[in-house]
Amino acid sequence: MKSDIDLAFIFGLQYIAGGLDDVISEIHRILKPEGVLSFEKTRGSEKKLTEDVERRGFVYSERQARIFIFTKVKMSEM
């Protein structure tokens, strides 16, 4: 499957029923190599958020106010 998406946003979904594991995994699948995931941090630990997203195939890039920016890495590079 060809990945066509350069950028994905997660805003206001941090505490959805069942958690974000499947959402983040699907975003990783559909993003182009080196695609960007922007995540709005609302509550909870900054460290935990970063670790949770990185564990699913992203690397933390930067923070702009409440927005955390991650870049997709190939699963073979993890």
CNS distance restraints for C-alpha pairs under 8 A (distance, minus, plus):
assign (resid   2 and name CA) (resid  30 and name CA) 7.86 0.50 0.50
assign (resid   3 and name CA) (resid  29 and name CA) 7.42 0.50 0.50
assign (resid   3 and name CA) (resid  30 and name CA) 4.93 0.50 0.50
assign (resid   3 and name CA) (resid  31 and name CA) 5.50 0.50 0.50
assign (resid   3 and name CA) (resid  32 and name CA) 4.97 0.50 0.50
assign (resid   4 and name CA) (resid  30 and name CA) 6.85 0.50 0.50
assign (resid   4 and name CA) (resid  31 and name CA) 6.46 0.50 0.50
assign (resid   4 and name CA) (resid  32 and name CA) 5.85 0.50 0.50
assign (resid   5 and name CA) (resid  30 and name CA) 6.33 0.50 0.50
assign (resid   5 and name CA) (resid  31 and name CA) 4.79 0.50 0.50
assign (resid   5 and name CA) (resid  32 and name CA) 5.66 0.50 0.50
assign (resid   5 and name CA) (resid  35 and name CA) 7.19 0.50 0.50
assign (resid   6 and name CA) (resid  31 and name CA) 5.85 0.50 0.50
assign (resid   6 and name CA) (resid  32 and name CA) 5.68 0.50 0.50
assign (resid   6 and name CA) (resid  34 and name CA) 8.00 0.50 0.50
assign (resid   6 and name CA) (resid  35 and name CA) 4.75 0.50 0.50
assign (resid   6 and name CA) (resid  36 and name CA) 6.26 0.50 0.50
assign (resid   7 and name CA) (resid  31 and name CA) 7.06 0.50 0.50
assign (resid   7 and name CA) (resid  35 and name CA) 5.79 0.50 0.50
assign (resid   7 and name CA) (resid  36 and name CA) 4.75 0.50 0.50
assign (resid   7 and name CA) (resid  37 and name CA) 5.87 0.50 0.50
assign (resid   7 and name CA) (resid  38 and name CA) 7.60 0.50 0.50
assign (resid   8 and name CA) (resid  27 and name CA) 7.11 0.50 0.50
assign (resid   8 and name CA) (resid  31 and name CA) 7.73 0.50 0.50
assign (resid   8 and name CA) (resid  36 and name CA) 6.37 0.50 0.50
assign (resid   8 and name CA) (resid  37 and name CA) 4.90 0.50 0.50
assign (resid   8 and name CA) (resid  38 and name CA) 6.26 0.50 0.50
assign (resid   9 and name CA) (resid  37 and name CA) 5.84 0.50 0.50
assign (resid   9 and name CA) (resid  38 and name CA) 4.80 0.50 0.50
assign (resid   9 and name CA) (resid  39 and name CA) 5.95 0.50 0.50
assign (resid  10 and name CA) (resid  14 and name CA) 7.76 0.50 0.50
assign (resid  10 and name CA) (resid  37 and name CA) 7.59 0.50 0.50
assign (resid  10 and name CA) (resid  38 and name CA) 6.27 0.50 0.50
assign (resid  10 and name CA) (resid  39 and name CA) 4.85 0.50 0.50
assign (resid  10 and name CA) (resid  40 and name CA) 6.33 0.50 0.50
assign (resid  11 and name CA) (resid  39 and name CA) 6.17 0.50 0.50
assign (resid  11 and name CA) (resid  40 and name CA) 5.12 0.50 0.50
assign (resid  12 and name CA) (resid  40 and name CA) 6.91 0.50 0.50
assign (resid  12 and name CA) (resid  42 and name CA) 7.37 0.50 0.50
assign (resid  13 and name CA) (resid  20 and name CA) 7.79 0.50 0.50
assign (resid  14 and name CA) (resid  19 and name CA) 7.38 0.50 0.50
assign (resid  14 and name CA) (resid  20 and name CA) 6.71 0.50 0.50
assign (resid  14 and name CA) (resid  41 and name CA) 7.62 0.50 0.50
assign (resid  14 and name CA) (resid  42 and name CA) 7.50 0.50 0.50
assign (resid  15 and name CA) (resid  19 and name CA) 6.15 0.50 0.50
assign (resid  15 and name CA) (resid  20 and name CA) 7.50 0.50 0.50
assign (resid  16 and name CA) (resid  20 and name CA) 6.86 0.50 0.50
assign (resid  20 and name CA) (resid  24 and name CA) 5.98 0.50 0.50
assign (resid  21 and name CA) (resid  25 and name CA) 6.15 0.50 0.50
assign (resid  21 and name CA) (resid  56 and name CA) 7.71 0.50 0.50
assign (resid  22 and name CA) (resid  26 and name CA) 6.08 0.50 0.50
assign (resid  23 and name CA) (resid  27 and name CA) 6.21 0.50 0.50
assign (resid  24 and name CA) (resid  28 and name CA) 6.16 0.50 0.50
assign (resid  24 and name CA) (resid  53 and name CA) 7.20 0.50 0.50
assign (resid  24 and name CA) (resid  56 and name CA) 6.80 0.50 0.50
assign (resid  25 and name CA) (resid  29 and name CA) 6.30 0.50 0.50
assign (resid  25 and name CA) (resid  56 and name CA) 6.18 0.50 0.50
assign (resid  25 and name CA) (resid  57 and name CA) 7.83 0.50 0.50
assign (resid  26 and name CA) (resid  30 and name CA) 6.36 0.50 0.50
assign (resid  27 and name CA) (resid  31 and name CA) 6.04 0.50 0.50
assign (resid  27 and name CA) (resid  37 and name CA) 7.96 0.50 0.50
assign (resid  28 and name CA) (resid  56 and name CA) 7.66 0.50 0.50
assign (resid  28 and name CA) (resid  57 and name CA) 6.74 0.50 0.50
assign (resid  28 and name CA) (resid  58 and name CA) 7.76 0.50 0.50
assign (resid  28 and name CA) (resid  72 and name CA) 6.59 0.50 0.50
assign (resid  31 and name CA) (resid  35 and name CA) 5.32 0.50 0.50
assign (resid  31 and name CA) (resid  36 and name CA) 7.58 0.50 0.50
assign (resid  31 and name CA) (resid  72 and name CA) 7.42 0.50 0.50
assign (resid  32 and name CA) (resid  72 and name CA) 7.92 0.50 0.50
assign (resid  33 and name CA) (resid  72 and name CA) 6.29 0.50 0.50
assign (resid  33 and name CA) (resid  73 and name CA) 6.81 0.50 0.50
assign (resid  33 and name CA) (resid  74 and name CA) 6.89 0.50 0.50
assign (resid  34 and name CA) (resid  71 and name CA) 5.60 0.50 0.50
assign (resid  34 and name CA) (resid  72 and name CA) 4.82 0.50 0.50
assign (resid  34 and name CA) (resid  73 and name CA) 6.16 0.50 0.50
assign (resid  35 and name CA) (resid  71 and name CA) 5.75 0.50 0.50
assign (resid  35 and name CA) (resid  72 and name CA) 5.33 0.50 0.50
assign (resid  36 and name CA) (resid  69 and name CA) 6.93 0.50 0.50
assign (resid  36 and name CA) (resid  70 and name CA) 5.74 0.50 0.50
assign (resid  36 and name CA) (resid  71 and name CA) 4.65 0.50 0.50
assign (resid  36 and name CA) (resid  72 and name CA) 6.21 0.50 0.50
assign (resid  37 and name CA) (resid  69 and name CA) 5.90 0.50 0.50
assign (resid  37 and name CA) (resid  70 and name CA) 5.11 0.50 0.50
assign (resid  37 and name CA) (resid  71 and name CA) 6.22 0.50 0.50
assign (resid  37 and name CA) (resid  72 and name CA) 7.44 0.50 0.50
assign (resid  38 and name CA) (resid  67 and name CA) 6.43 0.50 0.50
assign (resid  38 and name CA) (resid  68 and name CA) 5.71 0.50 0.50
assign (resid  38 and name CA) (resid  69 and name CA) 4.59 0.50 0.50
assign (resid  38 and name CA) (resid  70 and name CA) 6.32 0.50 0.50
assign (resid  39 and name CA) (resid  67 and name CA) 5.58 0.50 0.50
assign (resid  39 and name CA) (resid  68 and name CA) 5.08 0.50 0.50
assign (resid  39 and name CA) (resid  69 and name CA) 6.33 0.50 0.50
assign (resid  39 and name CA) (resid  70 and name CA) 7.93 0.50 0.50
assign (resid  40 and name CA) (resid  66 and name CA) 5.67 0.50 0.50
assign (resid  40 and name CA) (resid  67 and name CA) 4.57 0.50 0.50
assign (resid  40 and name CA) (resid  68 and name CA) 6.20 0.50 0.50
assign (resid  41 and name CA) (resid  46 and name CA) 7.55 0.50 0.50
assign (resid  41 and name CA) (resid  49 and name CA) 7.79 0.50 0.50
assign (resid  41 and name CA) (resid  66 and name CA) 5.44 0.50 0.50
assign (resid  41 and name CA) (resid  67 and name CA) 6.24 0.50 0.50
assign (resid  41 and name CA) (resid  68 and name CA) 6.96 0.50 0.50
assign (resid  42 and name CA) (resid  66 and name CA) 7.30 0.50 0.50
assign (resid  44 and name CA) (resid  48 and name CA) 7.71 0.50 0.50
assign (resid  44 and name CA) (resid  49 and name CA) 7.72 0.50 0.50
assign (resid  45 and name CA) (resid  49 and name CA) 6.30 0.50 0.50
assign (resid  46 and name CA) (resid  50 and name CA) 6.24 0.50 0.50
assign (resid  47 and name CA) (resid  51 and name CA) 6.13 0.50 0.50
assign (resid  48 and name CA) (resid  52 and name CA) 5.97 0.50 0.50
assign (resid  49 and name CA) (resid  53 and name CA) 6.27 0.50 0.50
assign (resid  50 and name CA) (resid  54 and name CA) 6.03 0.50 0.50
assign (resid  50 and name CA) (resid  60 and name CA) 6.71 0.50 0.50
assign (resid  51 and name CA) (resid  55 and name CA) 5.98 0.50 0.50
assign (resid  52 and name CA) (resid  56 and name CA) 6.82 0.50 0.50
assign (resid  53 and name CA) (resid  57 and name CA) 7.12 0.50 0.50
assign (resid  53 and name CA) (resid  58 and name CA) 6.14 0.50 0.50
assign (resid  53 and name CA) (resid  59 and name CA) 7.78 0.50 0.50
assign (resid  54 and name CA) (resid  58 and name CA) 4.50 0.50 0.50
assign (resid  54 and name CA) (resid  59 and name CA) 5.25 0.50 0.50
assign (resid  54 and name CA) (resid  60 and name CA) 6.84 0.50 0.50
assign (resid  54 and name CA) (resid  70 and name CA) 8.00 0.50 0.50
assign (resid  57 and name CA) (resid  72 and name CA) 6.10 0.50 0.50
assign (resid  57 and name CA) (resid  73 and name CA) 5.65 0.50 0.50
assign (resid  57 and name CA) (resid  74 and name CA) 6.99 0.50 0.50
assign (resid  57 and name CA) (resid  75 and name CA) 6.20 0.50 0.50
assign (resid  57 and name CA) (resid  78 and name CA) 7.04 0.50 0.50
assign (resid  58 and name CA) (resid  70 and name CA) 5.78 0.50 0.50
assign (resid  58 and name CA) (resid  71 and name CA) 5.32 0.50 0.50
assign (resid  58 and name CA) (resid  72 and name CA) 4.46 0.50 0.50
assign (resid  58 and name CA) (resid  73 and name CA) 5.45 0.50 0.50
assign (resid  59 and name CA) (resid  70 and name CA) 5.29 0.50 0.50
assign (resid  59 and name CA) (resid  71 and name CA) 5.30 0.50 0.50
assign (resid  59 and name CA) (resid  72 and name CA) 6.48 0.50 0.50
assign (resid  59 and name CA) (resid  73 and name CA) 6.80 0.50 0.50
assign (resid  60 and name CA) (resid  68 and name CA) 7.59 0.50 0.50
assign (resid  60 and name CA) (resid  69 and name CA) 6.23 0.50 0.50
assign (resid  60 and name CA) (resid  70 and name CA) 4.43 0.50 0.50
assign (resid  60 and name CA) (resid  71 and name CA) 6.54 0.50 0.50
assign (resid  61 and name CA) (resid  68 and name CA) 7.77 0.50 0.50
assign (resid  61 and name CA) (resid  69 and name CA) 5.49 0.50 0.50
assign (resid  61 and name CA) (resid  70 and name CA) 5.13 0.50 0.50
assign (resid  61 and name CA) (resid  71 and name CA) 6.47 0.50 0.50
assign (resid  62 and name CA) (resid  68 and name CA) 6.11 0.50 0.50
assign (resid  62 and name CA) (resid  69 and name CA) 5.32 0.50 0.50
assign (resid  62 and name CA) (resid  70 and name CA) 7.23 0.50 0.50
assign (resid  63 and name CA) (resid  67 and name CA) 5.66 0.50 0.50
assign (resid  63 and name CA) (resid  68 and name CA) 4.50 0.50 0.50
assign (resid  63 and name CA) (resid  69 and name CA) 5.99 0.50 0.50
assign (resid  64 and name CA) (resid  68 and name CA) 6.49 0.50 0.50
assign (resid  64 and name CA) (resid  69 and name CA) 7.93 0.50 0.50
assign (resid  73 and name CA) (resid  77 and name CA) 6.63 0.50 0.50
assign (resid  73 and name CA) (resid  78 and name CA) 7.34 0.50 0.50
assign (resid  74 and name CA) (resid  78 and name CA) 6.96 0.50 0.50
